[in-house]
Amino acid sequence: MAKVSPWITAAEEKPVEMSSRIRLARNVRDIPFPHMLKGGEMDEVTARLKTVLSGFGEVDLNVMKFEDKALLVEKHLISPLFTKRGQLSYISGDESVSIMVNEEDHIRIQVMGADESLDELYERASELDDKLEAEINYAFDDKYGFLTACPTNVGTGLRASVMLHLPGLSLGSRIQRIASNLNRFGFTLRGIYGEGSVPLGHIYQLSNQLTLGRTEEDIISSLNELKMRIMEEENEMRSIMNDDHLLKAKDSIYRSYGTLKYAHTISLKEAANHLSNVKLGMDLNLLPENTIRFQEQIQLIQPAFIKMRLNTMEKEYGSLERAVDEERATLLRELIGGTS
């Protein structure tokens, strides 16, 4: 049965900030970008990567089933794009580090964590980056910095991001105003799986959009400052909810709790929204602190996780979609202590 990444299960449950990620885009000098590659041009580089990353698990996407790839996407270990044209990925034992080979760029280093700061995650990513650079000649220009397939990554090649749970701002209809303001400063609020994805369970990914002309330290510092401002606004909305709209908040939270505890079929969107409400209830001290493990359970209710669960059972079903919704409800009842 598919399990949540160990770094998530070990994480402390926080009110707003869920996790952080540092991603570095790198390319090899004198080799075309992945979308222009021909057979064999990356063979020597791949051989060197295997040596440097010998302590990581090697994942060959060419031999994986689609549902196994989807599971890696739901764990944020690879991108949706990588499922279509990716080749190799290297993943650490606790799944906090992954390196994608030939995604949009030749090499994408990704480090994730929930109890570490962006600065600490960048330090880990930079250390791994240095090891790779000692073996591989990166495509680098003295004027522009690291050269990448997408112009928005040219410069540092750094994308820093923070995952935030923002039910107060979402329900208060202030999220769009914030998102519009962020765009003017080169930052963005996206859905749970980044570019092109929609928010799920009021979870948003705050990240930088541009890297050219800015240092890594400047990008991370600015992102941290924006994160704190958004968290302040979220906490302000929660205070208003707790002080002026407590009865409405209680009603919504307990309805969600009852649905998760007793439902026998539930869609992904509905489950995520109810989990978000219950998490909010925990943060407002309207429900016991240990009612749910929000970050873990948001992952467990994803389609690939549920399909993996179904694969371990000797169950017959006519509609896979219906079976997934039923099994998701069963899982949530088990986690929250509802009826069988």
N, C-alpha and C positions, 0 to 999 in steps of 0.2 A: 504494500500500500504506500502511496506517495506521502512523504513527510515534509513538513515545513523546514526551511533551512535552519541549521543549528544556531547561527548567529541571531536569528529572530527569536527562537525559543528561549535563548539566554538573556534576551533584552528586557530592560525595565519598562513597565507600562507607564507612559507619560500622557498628560492631558491633551497636548496639541501636537508637539513635535514627535514624529514617529521614527524616522530614519533619515540618514544622509548618504550621499553618494558622490564620489569623485570619479570622473571618466577622462582618460587621456587618449586623444587620437594621434596615431603615429603612422608614418609611411616610410617605405624603404627607398633610399636614393637610387635613381636610374632604373626604377621598375615602374611600369604604368600602374595607375590606380586600379583597384579591383575590378571595376566595371569594364576596363580595357585589357585585362590580363588575357594572355594566351597560355596554353598548357606548358607547365614546367618552369615558368619564370620565377615562381616563389619556392621551388623545391629546396634550394640551398638555405633560404631564410627559415623555412619550416623546420629543417634539420637542426639549425642553430637554436630555434625556439624550444624544441624538444629537450635539448641539453640544458638550457637555462631554467626551464620550467619542469624539470624532472620530478620535483616534489608535488606537482599538481596532477590532478586526474585529467587524462586526455579524453575528450569527447569528440567522436567522429560523426558529424551530422549526416554524412553521406549514407550511413547504415542505420540511421535512427528512423523509427516510425513517426508519423506526424504528431500523434498524441504525446510522444515523449518530448518532442521539440516544443510543443505547446506548454508542457509542464515547465520547461526551462524558462520560457517567456514569462509564465505566471510567477516564477520565482525571481524574476528580474535578472536572470543570469545571462540571457541573450536577448536580442531585440527581435521584434516581429519580422523585420527585414532579413535578419540572419537566418530565419527558418527557411527562406526561399533560396538563398544563394550561398549560405555559409558553408564552411568546410570543417574547420577544427576549432574547438574551444578548450581552454584549460581552466579548471575550476579547483579552488582550494578545498581542503577537507571540511571546513565549516561553511563553505559556500559564500564567504564574504568577499572573495576575490575571483574575478573571471577575466579571461583574456580571449577576445574574439579575433580570429584570423580571417581576413578577407571579408569583413562586413562592408561598410561604406569605405573604410580605410583598411590598410594592410593589417594594422594592429590596433586594437582598442582595449586599453587596460581599465578595469572597473573595480573599485573598492567600495564596499558598502558597510554600514554599521549603524547601530542604534544608540549605543552608549559612548561613542567617540565623537569628538568635534570634527568639523570639516577640515580644520588644520591638521588634526591627527590622521585623518583618512588620507589627506593629500601627502603627508609625510610617508605613509605606507606605500601609496601609489608611486611617489617619486623614487623611493628606494628600489622598487621593482623596475621602474622605467630606466634607472641608471644601469641596472644589471643587463637589461636588454640592449641598451645603447652601447654597452661595452662589446657586444657581439655583432651588432647590426648598425650599418650606416644609415642614419635617419635622413629623410628629405628635409633639409633646413636651409633657410635663406637668411642672410645677415640682416636684411631690411624687414622682411615680413615674418620671420620666425618659422615655426613648423608648418610645412605645406600639407594641405589636406584636400580630400576630394570635394568637400563642400566649402565654399568661400567663408561661411560663417564660423568655421572652426580654425581658419588660418590664424596663426599667432602663437598663442600658448597651446592650442589644441585641447584646452581644458573646458569641460562642462561640469560644474558643481551644482548639486541639487539637494533639496530638502523636501521630504514628504511630510505634509501637514494635514491634520484633521481639523476641518473648519466648518462645523455644522452651524455655529452661531452666525458667521458671515454669510453662509449659503442660505440659511432660512431667513435671514434678515435682508436678503437681496442686495448686499453690498459687495459681493464678490466680483461682479462685472466691472464696477468702478475701479476696484483695486487692480484688476487684471489690465485694464486700459492704461492706468497710470504706470504700471510696471513696464509695459511695452515701450514707453517713451524713454526709459532709462536702460534699455537693453536687457531686460529680464522678462520672464514670462511665467504664467501659471497654467499648467497643463493637467491632463488627467493622470490617472494612476500609472499608465504605461507610457507616459511621455508624449512625444509629438503625434498628433492625429488621434489620440485617445480621449475619451470623455471621463469626467470625474465619476467616481464610484464610491458610494458611502461617504460623500462629502470629503473625500481625500483629494488633495491637490499637490502637484509637484512644482515647487518653485525652483527655477534654474536661470542661469545666465544664457543669453542668446549669442553674444559676440565675445570674441577673445582678442581680436587684433588691436594693438596699441595699448593693451592693459597687461599688467603683470598678474601672475597667479595669486599673489598675496592681495592685490587690489580687488580682484574678482571675488575671492573668498570673503574678504572684509566687507565688501558691499553687500554680498548675499546675506551674510550674518546680520548686518544692520537692517536689511529689508525684512528678513525673517522675524527679528525681534519686533519690528513695527506691526507686522501682520498678526503676530501672536498677541500683542497688546490689544489690537482691535478685536480679535476673536474673544479674548478674555473680557473685554468691555461688553460685548454683545451677550456673553454668557451671564455676566452680572445683571444686566438688564432683564434677561430671561428669568433669572432666579429671583429678582426683587419685584419686578412688575408683571411678569407673566407666568408665575409659578404654577398656578392651577393648569394652564394650558400645556406647559412643559411637562408636568407630571402625567397628565392624561396621555400625551403623545408617547412619552417614554414607557409608561406601563402597558400601553397598547402594543408597542413594539416588543416588549418583553414577553407578553402573553402570546403574541404571534409566533415568535421564535420557539417558545416552549411547547406550543401545541399544534402548530401547522403541520400538515401532512404532504403538502406540495408548496414549493416556493421558488420563484425565479431568482436569478443572480442579483438583478437590480433591487428587487424588493428585500431580499435577504441583507444586502449591503446597507440599504437605508435603515432597516430595523436594527442591525448591529451598530450602526452609527448612533442611533438614538439611545440604545442601551449603554454604549460607551459614554455618551454625554450624561446619561443618568448617573453613571459611576462617578464622573468628574464633578457633578453638582451635588454629590453625596446623597442622591435620592435612591440609589441602589448600592448594595455592598460592593466594596472595592474589587473583589475577586469574581464578580459575576461572569465576566468574559475576558478572554485574552484577545483584544481587538485586532492587533496586527497579525497574529497567527491565524485567527479565524477568517479574516478577510481573504487570506490566501487559500485556506482550506475549502472555501465555498466556490472557488473558481472552477470553470467547466472541466479542465484537464484533470484537476485533483479529484473531482467527483467521478469522472469516467474511469480513472485508475482504481477508485474504490469499487466501482461496479465490476471491473474486470476481475477482481478477486472473489466475486460472489457467483454462485451458481443460480443466477436469476434469469428468468425469461421475460422479455418485454417487447411490446410491439413498436413503441416510439422511443427512440433514444433520448430525445429532448424531454419527453415527459418523465422518463426514468431518472434523468439527471435532476430534474426539479423535485421529484419524490425523494431521491436519495439525499439531496441537499437538506431537505426538511428533516429527514431521519437523523442526519449527522448533527444538525443544530439542536434537535431534541436531546440527543445523547450528551452534547457538550454543556447544555444548560440545565439538564435534569428534568426534562419534560416527560410526557407520556411515551410509551413504546409504540 
